[in-house]
Amino acid sequence: MGVPWYPGHMAKARALVRENVQLVDLILEVVDARIPLSSSNPELEKIRGRKPSLLVLNKADLADPAATTSWQEWFRSQGREAVPADGLTGQGVGDVIKASRRLVQPLMEKLRARGRRRRAVRLMIVGIPNVGKSSLLNRLAGRKRAATGAKPGITRGKQWVKVVGEMELLDLPGILWPRVEDEAIGLKLAATGALPLEYIPVEEVAFWLGAFLLKTAPEGLRSRYDLPPAVEEPEELMEHIAKRRGLLLPGGVADWERTARLLLMEFQRGLLGRITLELPPEEGDQ
């Protein structure tokens, strides 16, 4: 695919993380629980070095709970702790705070042993745009402090935010992948709303998602669109949705673009069920 989506402001955001990583005790990396690997920026691993980190599987309310548990176990096997959460409802935010305190406890004890004065725990929250980072930050702060929205990259500049329980959190702009070389990753990012659709034709994303859902989670499609069991191909699915919702061009021809946008929107809102688009490597690549 090779989608070049690393504009100048994203390069600045990466530099901002490099400049500030030494100011914090722990890095919170926010990913989309439906695509934990695809929504994780591999460059962050290099930037953080040995700095402790906590992976927040955000939007967990939209993901398959069993798959989320499998992801937690897999990340644990890789030496990383992952906590599911939902920044919009606040579910799991308390667990994020508890895990953060536990991970920085050895450092805080070391500082006390050296006679250092007690201070707030300093966190950095990072993640690619539109994984719900700002919503989670607002929950951690206990009030609305960061701008949120469906448009990728709405977070601006750097800001320190006080978190309940003697913690300070450094919020930085979203950092995108430097380049999407893997087509499957690009399609997953686009399907969940992390990758702007101007980089991939919306119909291509919807056809990929339709094929995936028909194979792995057809119940939601059947319930939402009254889909007959005989429908097994994405073209048939799109045709059925277009007719069912009246998304037709003159002559009764299906309007593929409007139908594609509808399917993606309803998936992103969780109207087709709690669906995870990828499983841990040892459980099969999707």
Wavefront OBJ file of the C-alpha trace (Angstrom):
o trace
v 0.000 0.000 0.000
v 2.755 2.434 0.912
v 0.385 5.181 2.024
v 2.472 8.305 2.771
v 0.651 9.820 5.738
v 3.380 11.396 7.792
v 3.008 15.159 7.269
v 5.238 17.761 8.881
v 3.203 18.164 12.070
v 3.474 14.429 12.717
v 7.266 14.567 12.407
v 7.200 17.384 14.970
v 5.025 15.261 17.259
v 7.562 12.437 17.135
v 10.354 14.879 18.006
v 8.214 16.186 20.872
v 7.983 12.692 22.376
v 11.761 12.244 22.091
v 12.354 15.592 23.810
v 9.992 14.924 26.720
v 10.340 11.193 27.397
v 12.975 11.821 30.082
v 10.567 14.099 31.987
v 8.155 11.288 32.806
v 8.151 8.118 34.911
v 5.751 6.061 32.783
v 4.369 6.077 29.252
v 0.714 5.305 28.629
v 0.331 4.095 25.052
v -3.304 4.138 23.960
v -4.339 1.697 21.228
v -7.676 0.598 19.788
v -8.732 -2.658 21.495
v -10.150 -3.891 18.177
v -6.714 -3.665 16.497
v -4.092 -3.569 19.284
v -1.079 -4.289 17.071
v -2.173 -2.359 13.999
v -2.924 0.770 16.057
v 0.344 0.636 17.995
v 3.120 2.797 16.593
v 6.314 0.689 16.336
v 8.477 3.820 16.579
v 7.281 4.422 20.142
v 9.078 1.254 21.240
v 12.364 2.719 20.021
v 11.693 6.147 21.514
v 10.751 4.975 25.010
v 13.780 2.696 25.404
v 13.689 1.142 28.891
v 11.081 3.565 30.196
v 8.207 1.644 31.862
v 5.023 1.628 29.817
v 1.397 0.616 30.153
v -0.688 -0.307 27.132
v -4.282 0.911 27.331
v -6.670 -1.137 25.178
v -9.134 1.694 24.650
v -12.605 1.395 23.097
v -12.796 -2.010 24.789
v -16.583 -1.647 24.836
v -16.502 -2.074 21.028
v -14.187 -5.106 21.047
v -14.915 -8.783 21.634
v -14.293 -9.312 25.396
v -12.776 -12.782 24.885
v -10.371 -11.398 22.272
v -9.403 -8.556 24.612
v -8.553 -11.071 27.336
v -6.442 -13.014 24.831
v -4.615 -9.817 23.920
v -3.897 -9.063 27.578
v -2.397 -12.531 28.009
v -0.353 -12.181 24.831
v 1.073 -8.794 25.800
v 1.898 -10.195 29.222
v 3.871 -12.956 27.504
v 5.760 -10.195 25.675
v 6.637 -8.447 28.939
v 4.049 -5.680 28.648
v 1.002 -4.987 30.775
v -2.236 -4.122 28.976
v -5.416 -2.791 30.569
v -8.787 -2.548 28.775
v -10.679 0.720 29.158
v -13.280 2.964 27.585
v -12.534 6.666 27.703
v -16.097 7.653 26.806
v -17.842 5.820 29.663
v -14.945 5.719 32.120
v -14.999 1.930 32.342
v -11.571 0.581 33.317
v -10.046 4.017 33.984
v -9.593 3.159 37.656
v -7.640 0.073 36.598
v -5.392 2.243 34.419
v -4.592 4.461 37.420
v -3.936 1.460 39.695
v -1.666 -0.218 37.139
v 0.212 3.044 36.572
v 0.905 3.443 40.292
v 2.067 -0.157 40.559
v 4.459 0.139 37.613
v 6.134 3.304 38.942
v 6.296 2.123 42.566
v 9.865 0.742 42.272
v 11.082 4.094 40.933
v 9.250 6.079 43.633
v 10.762 3.850 46.346
v 14.223 4.322 44.849
v 13.782 8.116 44.894
v 12.630 8.031 48.524
v 15.635 5.896 49.461
v 17.864 8.597 47.999
v 16.175 11.200 50.170
v 14.322 12.869 47.307
v 11.268 14.905 48.203
v 7.876 13.317 47.460
v 6.473 14.474 44.129
v 3.645 13.653 41.754
v 4.030 10.677 39.446
v 4.611 11.936 35.906
v 2.982 10.162 32.996
v 3.040 10.678 29.235
v 0.026 9.676 27.151
v 0.674 8.874 23.502
v -1.057 7.096 20.650
v -2.028 7.411 17.019
v -4.984 9.734 16.320
v -8.558 8.624 16.851
v -7.936 5.767 19.266
v -9.759 7.773 21.960
v -6.671 9.226 23.627
v -8.239 12.598 24.478
v -11.422 11.021 25.860
v -9.304 8.803 28.109
v -7.237 11.797 29.222
v -10.415 13.663 30.191
v -11.530 10.689 32.283
v -8.144 10.465 33.987
v -8.282 14.173 34.776
v -11.834 13.899 36.091
v -12.998 16.777 33.920
v -12.917 17.908 30.314
v -9.457 19.248 29.534
v -8.589 18.001 26.030
v -10.380 18.559 22.726
v -11.971 15.414 21.346
v -13.523 14.544 18.035
v -13.884 11.975 15.283
v -11.403 13.732 13.016
v -7.951 12.123 13.293
v -5.326 14.412 14.816
v -7.556 16.880 16.683
v -5.198 17.045 19.699
v -2.968 20.120 19.467
v 0.403 20.853 21.054
v 1.653 19.681 24.433
v -0.137 20.126 27.746
v 0.304 18.958 31.358
v -2.861 17.710 33.045
v -3.331 16.873 36.731
v -4.700 13.390 37.353
v -6.561 12.301 40.470
v -4.191 10.936 43.110
v -0.991 12.993 42.860
v -0.278 12.273 39.225
v 0.569 14.588 36.353
v 0.027 13.579 32.761
v 1.777 15.018 29.716
v -0.495 14.955 26.683
v 1.130 15.069 23.252
v -0.311 15.170 19.726
v -1.142 11.859 18.060
v 1.704 10.163 16.245
v 0.902 8.301 13.043
v 2.881 5.508 11.416
v 5.582 6.945 9.135
v 4.246 4.831 6.276
v 1.661 2.070 5.934
v 3.402 -0.627 3.919
v 1.142 -3.507 4.952
v -2.207 -3.386 3.144
v -4.015 -5.330 5.878
v -2.873 -2.835 8.528
v -3.992 0.097 6.390
v -7.435 -1.450 5.904
v -7.846 -2.096 9.642
v -6.792 1.443 10.502
v -9.221 2.856 7.945
v -12.062 0.576 9.066
v -11.757 1.775 12.675
v -11.395 5.441 11.665
v -7.718 5.944 12.513
v -6.596 6.372 8.908
v -8.370 9.124 6.923
v -10.363 7.660 4.056
v -8.762 9.946 1.485
v -5.786 7.583 1.539
v -7.772 4.445 0.687
v -10.972 4.278 -1.425
v -13.908 3.973 0.981
v -15.442 1.178 -1.106
v -12.253 -0.885 -0.807
v -12.288 -0.555 2.977
v -15.986 -1.446 3.221
v -15.660 -4.477 0.938
v -12.743 -5.729 3.048
v -14.710 -5.167 6.269
v -17.811 -6.802 4.785
v -15.845 -9.910 3.805
v -14.288 -10.074 7.286
v -17.652 -9.722 9.046
v -19.369 -12.293 6.826
v -16.651 -14.768 7.729
v -16.174 -14.067 11.450
v -19.214 -12.173 12.809
v -22.229 -12.601 10.505
v -24.757 -12.453 13.364
v -24.444 -8.680 13.699
v -24.964 -8.197 9.962
v -28.016 -10.435 9.937
v -29.541 -8.644 12.908
v -28.770 -5.106 11.724
v -29.654 -5.491 8.053
v -32.030 -8.472 8.113
v -29.464 -10.247 5.977
v -30.533 -13.588 4.424
v -28.279 -16.571 5.326
v -27.598 -17.114 1.629
v -25.549 -13.907 1.396
v -21.890 -14.917 1.607
v -20.018 -12.429 -0.609
v -19.237 -8.771 0.175
v -20.743 -7.639 -3.144
v -24.036 -9.300 -2.209
v -23.850 -7.772 1.262
v -23.342 -4.256 -0.093
v -26.125 -4.722 -2.633
v -28.497 -5.880 0.088
v -27.623 -2.980 2.438
v -28.074 -0.453 -0.392
v -31.546 -1.756 -1.184
v -32.500 -2.156 2.461
v -31.514 1.433 3.316
v -32.585 3.029 0.033
v -29.040 3.981 -0.943
v -29.690 3.784 -4.660
v -28.708 5.763 -7.726
v -31.145 6.519 -10.591
v -32.280 3.275 -12.145
v -32.156 1.408 -8.816
v -28.388 0.859 -8.946
v -26.633 0.555 -5.573
v -24.724 3.669 -4.498
v -21.495 1.966 -3.431
v -19.914 5.013 -1.798
v -22.891 5.878 0.428
v -23.379 2.223 1.308
v -19.697 1.852 2.151
v -19.756 4.902 4.414
v -22.868 3.606 6.177
v -21.323 0.187 6.847
v -18.120 1.735 8.216
v -20.005 4.231 10.389
v -22.241 1.560 11.908
v -19.264 -0.711 12.562
v -17.315 2.122 14.211
v -20.279 2.906 16.476
v -20.584 -0.706 17.591
v -23.974 -1.211 15.953
v -22.887 -4.509 14.391
v -21.764 -6.024 17.695
v -18.536 -6.149 19.702
v -15.985 -7.108 17.082
v -12.182 -7.417 17.146
v -10.432 -7.278 13.779
v -7.198 -9.044 14.727
v -6.143 -11.731 17.185
v -2.792 -12.298 18.925
v -0.211 -13.812 16.530
v -0.219 -17.298 18.013
v -4.010 -17.448 17.671
v -3.981 -16.723 13.963
v -3.335 -13.658 11.839
v -6.361 -11.881 10.517
l 1 2 3 4 5 6 7 8 9 10 11 12 13 14 15 16 17 18 19 20 21 22 23 24 25 26 27 28 29 30 31 32 33 34 35 36 37 38 39 40 41 42 43 44 45 46 47 48 49 50 51 52 53 54 55 56 57 58 59 60 61 62 63 64 65 66 67 68 69 70 71 72 73 74 75 76 77 78 79 80 81 82 83 84 85 86 87 88 89 90 91 92 93 94 95 96 97 98 99 100 101 102 103 104 105 106 107 108 109 110 111 112 113 114 115 116 117 118 119 120 121 122 123 124 125 126 127 128 129 130 131 132 133 134 135 136 137 138 139 140 141 142 143 144 145 146 147 148 149 150 151 152 153 154 155 156 157 158 159 160 161 162 163 164 165 166 167 168 169 170 171 172 173 174 175 176 177 178 179 180 181 182 183 184 185 186 187 188 189 190 191 192 193 194 195 196 197 198 199 200 201 202 203 204 205 206 207 208 209 210 211 212 213 214 215 216 217 218 219 220 221 222 223 224 225 226 227 228 229 230 231 232 233 234 235 236 237 238 239 240 241 242 243 244 245 246 247 248 249 250 251 252 253 254 255 256 257 258 259 260 261 262 263 264 265 266 267 268 269 270 271 272 273 274 275 276 277 278 279 280 281 282 283 284 285 286
